Amino acid sequence: MACPQCGCKTTYCYDEGDDMPGGDERLERCAACGHIFDIEDAAPEDEDDMPANAEITGRQKRSF
């Protein structure tokens, strides 16, 4: 899932601070720009950014 506004791939579950435990699980907040969006509006992530075994190892590609 990526932010629809800036394309950042680091997002967090957004809690509106209401009394509902767990908040609205459909809302995400972008770590880079702070944009709050519904998960249905998320931009698709590029498959090319992750190595083929990233899901298996849990590691992401590093650039040096």
N, CA, C and O atoms as CSV, one atom per row, in Angstrom:
chain,resi,resn,atom,element,x,y,z
A,1,MET,N,N,0.853,-1.165,0.000
A,1,MET,CA,C,0.000,0.000,0.000
A,1,MET,C,C,0.902,1.232,0.000
A,1,MET,O,O,1.896,1.281,0.724
A,2,ALA,N,N,0.555,2.206,-0.800
A,2,ALA,CA,C,1.328,3.437,-0.896
A,2,ALA,C,C,0.392,4.639,-0.793
A,2,ALA,O,O,-0.792,4.548,-1.118
A,3,CYS,N,N,0.933,5.752,-0.342
A,3,CYS,CA,C,0.158,6.980,-0.196
A,3,CYS,C,C,-0.284,7.476,-1.575
A,3,CYS,O,O,0.547,7.586,-2.477
A,4,PRO,N,N,-1.571,7.777,-1.757
A,4,PRO,CA,C,-2.036,8.257,-3.055
A,4,PRO,C,C,-1.567,9.678,-3.368
A,4,PRO,O,O,-1.618,10.107,-4.521
A,5,GLN,N,N,-1.114,10.406,-2.356
A,5,GLN,CA,C,-0.696,11.792,-2.578
A,5,GLN,C,C,0.773,11.886,-2.970
A,5,GLN,O,O,1.108,12.585,-3.926
A,6,CYS,N,N,1.668,11.187,-2.240
A,6,CYS,CA,C,3.100,11.331,-2.518
A,6,CYS,C,C,3.775,10.030,-2.943
A,6,CYS,O,O,4.918,10.058,-3.400
A,7,GLY,N,N,3.090,8.883,-2.801
A,7,GLY,CA,C,3.657,7.612,-3.222
A,7,GLY,C,C,4.511,6.918,-2.177
A,7,GLY,O,O,5.066,5.852,-2.446
A,8,CYS,N,N,4.629,7.502,-0.989
A,8,CYS,CA,C,5.412,6.895,0.093
A,8,CYS,C,C,4.811,5.534,0.446
A,8,CYS,O,O,3.590,5.376,0.476
A,9,LYS,N,N,5.670,4.563,0.710
A,9,LYS,CA,C,5.199,3.217,1.015
A,9,LYS,C,C,5.126,2.938,2.514
A,9,LYS,O,O,4.754,1.837,2.919
A,10,THR,N,N,5.474,3.913,3.333
A,10,THR,CA,C,5.402,3.727,4.778
A,10,THR,C,C,4.149,4.428,5.292
A,10,THR,O,O,4.070,5.657,5.308
A,11,THR,N,N,3.178,3.631,5.708
A,11,THR,CA,C,1.925,4.174,6.218
A,11,THR,C,C,1.604,3.517,7.548
A,11,THR,O,O,2.070,2.416,7.842
A,12,TYR,N,N,0.811,4.197,8.337
A,12,TYR,CA,C,0.419,3.710,9.654
A,12,TYR,C,C,-1.094,3.785,9.799
A,12,TYR,O,O,-1.748,4.638,9.198
A,13,CYS,N,N,-1.633,2.892,10.592
A,13,CYS,CA,C,-3.059,2.920,10.882
A,13,CYS,C,C,-3.371,4.233,11.592
A,13,CYS,O,O,-2.698,4.581,12.562
A,14,TYR,N,N,-4.370,4.957,11.130
A,14,TYR,CA,C,-4.725,6.251,11.698
A,14,TYR,C,C,-5.816,6.096,12.738
A,14,TYR,O,O,-6.861,5.501,12.474
A,15,ASP,N,N,-5.569,6.631,13.918
A,15,ASP,CA,C,-6.534,6.600,15.019
A,15,ASP,C,C,-7.034,8.019,15.220
A,15,ASP,O,O,-6.252,8.915,15.540
A,16,GLU,N,N,-8.325,8.229,15.036
A,16,GLU,CA,C,-8.914,9.565,15.150
A,16,GLU,C,C,-8.980,10.064,16.586
A,16,GLU,O,O,-9.310,11.226,16.822
A,17,GLY,N,N,-8.671,9.206,17.542
A,17,GLY,CA,C,-8.724,9.613,18.936
A,17,GLY,C,C,-10.109,9.505,19.534
A,17,GLY,O,O,-10.370,10.059,20.602
A,18,ASP,N,N,-10.995,8.801,18.862
A,18,ASP,CA,C,-12.346,8.639,19.401
A,18,ASP,C,C,-12.378,7.499,20.419
A,18,ASP,O,O,-11.353,6.877,20.697
A,19,ASP,N,N,-13.541,7.237,20.963
A,19,ASP,CA,C,-13.681,6.224,22.003
A,19,ASP,C,C,-13.752,4.807,21.455
A,19,ASP,O,O,-13.750,3.849,22.228
A,20,MET,N,N,-13.814,4.660,20.157
A,20,MET,CA,C,-13.919,3.340,19.564
A,20,MET,C,C,-12.566,2.629,19.649
A,20,MET,O,O,-11.586,3.114,19.083
A,21,PRO,N,N,-12.494,1.493,20.345
A,21,PRO,CA,C,-11.214,0.790,20.463
A,21,PRO,C,C,-10.667,0.387,19.096
A,21,PRO,O,O,-11.391,-0.171,18.271
A,22,GLY,N,N,-9.404,0.669,18.866
A,22,GLY,CA,C,-8.778,0.310,17.604
A,22,GLY,C,C,-8.977,1.321,16.498
A,22,GLY,O,O,-8.320,1.228,15.461
A,23,GLY,N,N,-9.855,2.275,16.684
A,23,GLY,CA,C,-10.096,3.294,15.667
A,23,GLY,C,C,-10.690,2.712,14.402
A,23,GLY,O,O,-11.147,1.569,14.384
A,24,ASP,N,N,-10.681,3.493,13.364
A,24,ASP,CA,C,-11.183,3.042,12.072
A,24,ASP,C,C,-10.049,2.336,11.342
A,24,ASP,O,O,-9.085,2.979,10.926
A,25,GLU,N,N,-10.153,1.046,11.186
A,25,GLU,CA,C,-9.086,0.257,10.588
A,25,GLU,C,C,-8.926,0.514,9.096
A,25,GLU,O,O,-7.979,0.022,8.482
A,26,ARG,N,N,-9.831,1.270,8.512
A,26,ARG,CA,C,-9.755,1.554,7.085
A,26,ARG,C,C,-8.920,2.790,6.781
A,26,ARG,O,O,-8.569,3.018,5.623
A,27,LEU,N,N,-8.593,3.591,7.786
A,27,LEU,CA,C,-7.833,4.814,7.551
A,27,LEU,C,C,-6.344,4.592,7.799
A,27,LEU,O,O,-5.953,3.947,8.772
A,28,GLU,N,N,-5.523,5.133,6.906
A,28,GLU,CA,C,-4.073,5.066,7.019
A,28,GLU,C,C,-3.515,6.487,6.968
A,28,GLU,O,O,-4.129,7.385,6.393
A,29,ARG,N,N,-2.346,6.678,7.575
A,29,ARG,CA,C,-1.672,7.977,7.541
A,29,ARG,C,C,-0.277,7.778,6.971
A,29,ARG,O,O,0.442,6.865,7.378
A,30,CYS,N,N,0.099,8.621,6.042
A,30,CYS,CA,C,1.404,8.543,5.391
A,30,CYS,C,C,2.483,9.045,6.347
A,30,CYS,O,O,2.306,10.072,7.001
A,31,ALA,N,N,3.592,8.325,6.428
A,31,ALA,CA,C,4.697,8.719,7.301
A,31,ALA,C,C,5.440,9.933,6.753
A,31,ALA,O,O,6.023,10.694,7.525
A,32,ALA,N,N,5.431,10.128,5.441
A,32,ALA,CA,C,6.187,11.225,4.837
A,32,ALA,C,C,5.424,12.547,4.821
A,32,ALA,O,O,5.937,13.568,5.281
A,33,CYS,N,N,4.198,12.530,4.291
A,33,CYS,CA,C,3.484,13.794,4.113
A,33,CYS,C,C,2.327,13.992,5.093
A,33,CYS,O,O,1.773,15.088,5.175
A,34,GLY,N,N,1.953,12.939,5.843
A,34,GLY,CA,C,0.883,13.055,6.827
A,34,GLY,C,C,-0.518,12.944,6.259
A,34,GLY,O,O,-1.493,13.105,6.993
A,35,HIS,N,N,-0.638,12.674,4.967
A,35,HIS,CA,C,-1.949,12.547,4.310
A,35,HIS,C,C,-2.707,11.365,4.912
A,35,HIS,O,O,-2.145,10.283,5.080
A,36,ILE,N,N,-3.983,11.573,5.235
A,36,ILE,CA,C,-4.837,10.524,5.786
A,36,ILE,C,C,-5.763,10.063,4.671
A,36,ILE,O,O,-6.433,10.879,4.038
A,37,PHE,N,N,-5.802,8.750,4.429
A,37,PHE,CA,C,-6.584,8.218,3.328
A,37,PHE,C,C,-7.191,6.872,3.677
A,37,PHE,O,O,-6.707,6.159,4.556
A,38,ASP,N,N,-8.268,6.540,2.964
A,38,ASP,CA,C,-8.925,5.245,3.102
A,38,ASP,C,C,-8.079,4.206,2.369
A,38,ASP,O,O,-7.512,4.507,1.319
A,39,ILE,N,N,-7.987,3.002,2.901
A,39,ILE,CA,C,-7.151,1.986,2.269
A,39,ILE,C,C,-7.611,1.663,0.846
A,39,ILE,O,O,-6.818,1.201,0.026
A,40,GLU,N,N,-8.882,1.904,0.555
A,40,GLU,CA,C,-9.385,1.686,-0.804
A,40,GLU,C,C,-8.787,2.690,-1.795
A,40,GLU,O,O,-8.744,2.420,-2.995
A,41,ASP,N,N,-8.326,3.846,-1.300
A,41,ASP,CA,C,-7.756,4.881,-2.154
A,41,ASP,C,C,-6.242,4.771,-2.291
A,41,ASP,O,O,-5.621,5.584,-2.976
A,42,ALA,N,N,-5.645,3.776,-1.646
A,42,ALA,CA,C,-4.190,3.625,-1.667
A,42,ALA,C,C,-3.690,3.378,-3.075
A,42,ALA,O,O,-4.337,2.701,-3.874
A,43,ALA,N,N,-2.529,3.936,-3.366
A,43,ALA,CA,C,-1.912,3.718,-4.668
A,43,ALA,C,C,-1.232,2.349,-4.659
A,43,ALA,O,O,-0.710,1.927,-3.627
A,44,PRO,N,N,-1.234,1.662,-5.782
A,44,PRO,CA,C,-0.555,0.357,-5.823
A,44,PRO,C,C,0.952,0.536,-5.726
A,44,PRO,O,O,1.504,1.513,-6.233
A,45,GLU,N,N,1.613,-0.409,-5.072
A,45,GLU,CA,C,3.067,-0.360,-4.965
A,45,GLU,C,C,3.678,-0.977,-6.206
A,45,GLU,O,O,3.114,-1.896,-6.800
A,46,ASP,N,N,4.829,-0.469,-6.591
A,46,ASP,CA,C,5.532,-1.027,-7.741
A,46,ASP,C,C,6.163,-2.351,-7.356
A,46,ASP,O,O,6.873,-2.437,-6.354
A,47,GLU,N,N,5.909,-3.374,-8.139
A,47,GLU,CA,C,6.476,-4.702,-7.889
A,47,GLU,C,C,7.989,-4.694,-8.116
A,47,GLU,O,O,8.704,-5.502,-7.524
A,48,ASP,N,N,8.484,-3.793,-8.965
A,48,ASP,CA,C,9.900,-3.762,-9.309
A,48,ASP,C,C,10.781,-3.279,-8.165
A,48,ASP,O,O,11.990,-3.508,-8.191
A,49,ASP,N,N,10.214,-2.621,-7.170
A,49,ASP,CA,C,10.996,-2.079,-6.069
A,49,ASP,C,C,11.439,-3.147,-5.071
A,49,ASP,O,O,12.349,-2.914,-4.276
A,50,MET,N,N,10.801,-4.311,-5.110
A,50,MET,CA,C,11.116,-5.351,-4.142
A,50,MET,C,C,11.795,-6.518,-4.843
A,50,MET,O,O,11.382,-6.906,-5.935
A,51,PRO,N,N,12.838,-7.087,-4.227
A,51,PRO,CA,C,13.445,-8.272,-4.812
A,51,PRO,C,C,12.473,-9.446,-4.761
A,51,PRO,O,O,11.525,-9.441,-3.976
A,52,ALA,N,N,12.707,-10.438,-5.590
A,52,ALA,CA,C,11.789,-11.572,-5.706
A,52,ALA,C,C,11.596,-12.316,-4.392
A,52,ALA,O,O,10.513,-12.849,-4.151
A,53,ASN,N,N,12.602,-12.366,-3.542
A,53,ASN,CA,C,12.495,-13.122,-2.294
A,53,ASN,C,C,12.182,-12.241,-1.089
A,53,ASN,O,O,12.343,-12.696,0.044
A,54,ALA,N,N,11.746,-11.013,-1.283
A,54,ALA,CA,C,11.499,-10.096,-0.167
A,54,ALA,C,C,10.404,-10.606,0.755
A,54,ALA,O,O,10.497,-10.439,1.971
A,55,GLU,N,N,9.369,-11.224,0.199
A,55,GLU,CA,C,8.286,-11.724,1.033
A,55,GLU,C,C,8.740,-12.911,1.866
A,55,GLU,O,O,8.260,-13.102,2.983
A,56,ILE,N,N,9.649,-13.701,1.343
A,56,ILE,CA,C,10.126,-14.885,2.052
A,56,ILE,C,C,11.065,-14.491,3.185
A,56,ILE,O,O,10.931,-14.999,4.298
A,57,THR,N,N,12.010,-13.599,2.920
A,57,THR,CA,C,13.025,-13.242,3.908
A,57,THR,C,C,12.607,-12.091,4.809
A,57,THR,O,O,13.150,-11.930,5.902
A,58,GLY,N,N,11.642,-11.284,4.358
A,58,GLY,CA,C,11.248,-10.129,5.146
A,58,GLY,C,C,12.236,-8.980,4.997
A,58,GLY,O,O,12.154,-7.997,5.734
A,59,ARG,N,N,13.163,-9.088,4.058
A,59,ARG,CA,C,14.162,-8.047,3.853
A,59,ARG,C,C,13.839,-7.238,2.619
A,59,ARG,O,O,13.216,-7.720,1.674
A,60,GLN,N,N,14.273,-6.014,2.655
A,60,GLN,CA,C,14.109,-5.154,1.495
A,60,GLN,C,C,15.469,-4.883,0.892
A,60,GLN,O,O,16.500,-4.997,1.554
A,61,LYS,N,N,15.450,-4.521,-0.385
A,61,LYS,CA,C,16.682,-4.236,-1.098
A,61,LYS,C,C,17.368,-3.020,-0.503
A,61,LYS,O,O,16.716,-2.014,-0.223
A,62,ARG,N,N,18.676,-3.102,-0.307
A,62,ARG,CA,C,19.457,-1.976,0.206
A,62,ARG,C,C,20.262,-1.381,-0.919
A,62,ARG,O,O,20.740,-2.103,-1.794
A,63,SER,N,N,20.417,-0.087,-0.908
A,63,SER,CA,C,21.283,0.550,-1.900
A,63,SER,C,C,22.463,1.154,-1.176
A,63,SER,O,O,22.311,1.814,-0.148
A,64,PHE,N,N,23.638,0.922,-1.724
A,64,PHE,CA,C,24.864,1.415,-1.100
A,64,PHE,C,C,25.516,2.458,-1.964
A,64,PHE,O,O,26.564,2.992,-1.603
